[in-house]
Amino acid sequence: MFPNQRSDPQPAAIPPEPPPERWYGLQILAVDLPADVLFLARPEGALGGFSGSVVFLGSPIIHLAHGSPRKALGSLGLTLVGSLVAALALVVSTREPSAGIGLIPYFLPVAAAQALDLAFLAYEPTPLRR
C-alpha cells in the first residue's frame, strides 16, 4: 500500500438531480383540438385553410413561446410527416373522402404526430426558486 492511499473506498459522487420538468401540453391542446375539430368539420374554404394552418403552426408557436426553437422544429416536422402520410393515404385510397367522419381515417397520422408532440416535446425545466 502506498503512503497517500487510503484503504477504505471513496463513496461515489452522487450526480445532481436534473430540475423537475413542467408539462405545457394543455396550451398545445387548447390550440390543436379546436383546429382539428374545425378542419374535420369544414376542410374546404377559408375556415379549412385557417384551421389547417393552425394545425401546422399552433404547436411550434407555443414551443417558441416557451423558448424551445428545436422543439418547435421537431413539432413542425412531426406534423409535416403526419400530413404527408395522410396525403399519401388519400392518394392511394379509391374512395372520395367527405367532411366529418369520412376524414377521420386520413387525419389519424396527424393526430398521432400531435400526440407524440404532447408526449415528448411539451416539457420545459421548472425554474429554480431562490
N, C-alpha and C positions, 0 to 999 in steps of 0.2 A: 504494500500500500504506500502511496506517495504521501509526503507530509501535508500537503494542502488539500488532500482529497478526503471527503467525509464518507463514512461507511453507510450512513443512512441515506436512502434515496430521497431526492428532492421532490416535493409534490408538484404535479403537473400544473402549469398555469391554466387557469380557467379563462377561456376566451369571453370577452364581454358579450352580453346578450344584445342582439340587434334590437333597435327600438320597435315597439309594437306597431302594427300597421292598422290603418283605418280604411274601411271599405267605403267608397263613394259611389257604389253601383246604383243606389237609389236615384241619384241625379241622372245617371245614364238611362235608367228605366223610365224616368219621368219624361225623357225626350224620345227614346226609341219606341216605347209602347204606343203612344198616340199616333206617332208617324207610321208605325206598322199597320195599325187599325185603319187609318185613313188610306194608306196605299192599297190595302186589300179591298177596302170598300169602293174606292174610286181610283183605279190605276191610270185612267186616261185623263187628259186635260190638265189644267193648271194645278188643280188640287193634287193630282197624282204626281206631277212634276215636283211640286213643293214638298210633299211627304217623302218622295224618293230622295230628294236632296238632303232632307233632314235625316233619313236613314243612313245616308253615306257620311254626312258631315257632323251630325249631332254628337256622337261619342268622341271623335277626335277633338272637337272644340272643347268638350268637357275635360279631356285629358290635358289639353294645352292650358286650360284654366287652372289645373292643379299642378302646373309646372313640369309636365312629362311629355316632351316632344317625341321621344322614342315610342312611348305608349300610344301617342296619337297616330304615328305612322303605322304601328302594329295594328291598331284598331281599324284604320283605313284599309290596310292590306287584308285583314280578315274579312271585312265587308266586301271588298273587291273580289276576293276569291269566292266567297259565298254567292255573290251576284253572278259571277262567271259560271259557276256550277249550275245555278238556277237558269241562266240563259241557255246553257247547253242542254239542260233538261227540256226547256221549251222548244228548242230546235229539233231535238230528237223525237219529241212527243208527236203523235199523229193526231191528237185531238186539239181543238181550239180551246184555250183557257177562257174562263169567264170571270167576271169580278166576283169577289167574295170567296165562298168556299172553294170554288174551282181553282183559285190561285194558290191555295194553301200548300199543296204538294210542291209547287215551284218555289214557294217562299221559305220552305224549311231550311235550305242551305244558308240563307241569310239569317234566319233565326238562330241557327247553330253557331254562326260566326258571332252574333251578338251575345249568345250565352257564353262562348269562350272568352269574349272581351270582359264580360261581367265577372267570370270566374277567376281569370288570371291577370287581367290588366288593371282593374279598377281598385287598386290599392295604393296607398301612399303612407310614408312613415308618419307616425304620430309625432307632432312637435314635442320636444322635451320641455318640461316645466322647470323653471328656475326659481 
